[in-house]
Amino acid sequence: MKLVYKNIDKAGDGSVVLIPEEPEDMWHAYNLIAEGDQVRSSTIRKVQNETSTGSSSSSRVRTTLTIRVESIDFDTQAQVLRLKGRNIEENQFVKMGAYHTLDLELNRKFQLTKPEWDSIAIERVEMACDVTQSADVAAVIMQDGLAHVCLITASMTLVRSKIDVAIPRKRKGNVQQHEKGLAKFYDAVIQGIIRHVNFDVVKCVLIASPGFVKDQFFEYMFQQAVKTDNKVLLENKSKFMLVHSSSGFKHSLKEILQDSAVMAKMSDTKAAGEVKALEQFYTMLQCEPAKAFYGKKHVIKAADAQAIETLMISDNLFRCQDVATRKEYVQLVDSIRDSGGEVKIFSSMHVSGEQLAQLTGVAAILRFPMPELEDSEDEQSDSDSD
């Protein structure tokens, strides 16, 4: 994301002008823009023209509109953010108060004005504009005939390519057909890696499969790389890591990211930090339950006692339509940071974020045990489910 202009005063009033440059930036924009915000961007509007003879024709014109956002729709496949709202500035083509849908797209700048910029929104802008936050882990999850090439960025797991090739069974007298099918499948996976993995940014490529599929593929890939003198693959051989997975489907990524050897290799990536924090939480929940809590009421009580060492919170909670609820979560994050605690904001589009969502989206590891919170669990469980 490119920051063109930023003017936010101490009271949190002001605007920024941003240009989304990568698909990941659209996700940041989705998290930044809330209902009630003002967004200004160039757009195409259908205009009816009436001639002097009374006949009418319609034409499409490009104009710049400012709308007050009423609804937000994020198309993750097309990487387009659709904002619907009423026009709030005079325009020769669009009446004041008329509805319009702005499509925010890659490489098209937009201005975002908020009634109040809180610490989470400002942090999101800073994170989006930091080029070091790009995808630094890739994963190829495979089984015979099926592979998924994924990029694991700081905030989402993107399936970049799905390869599905029918491989004939290995039968007597039919071994050649099986070998041919296998080679065709492996070649398609190699092309997927070359096309979608940027080795300038990616620090680690995980190749995961059940059985020996990963080993056979790895051997085949580097035999081909030597044959074709593929310098990109040969120079980055050390970045590949073979790990076990239960299948070639995307959901196997969760177990791979929890593998301690994988964690060590990925230790300098944000995604790994989140997975590690969640692992610690689950361990604490089993061994010292009085130091691990989830659910808004318990976590806020622990925060009031300045007991939180690590807070895990889903970015989903900052997208709530109720301003008061969002403020409550922002205050929670600010108070924990002020008392020296660590805050990890999980992305709801990341495997670890999906796991956190199952724990209400907010969980905490405490500095010291608070058994009194456990005692109040029974009476709170009814109101928590509301």
Disulfide bonds with the S-S distance in Angstrom:
none
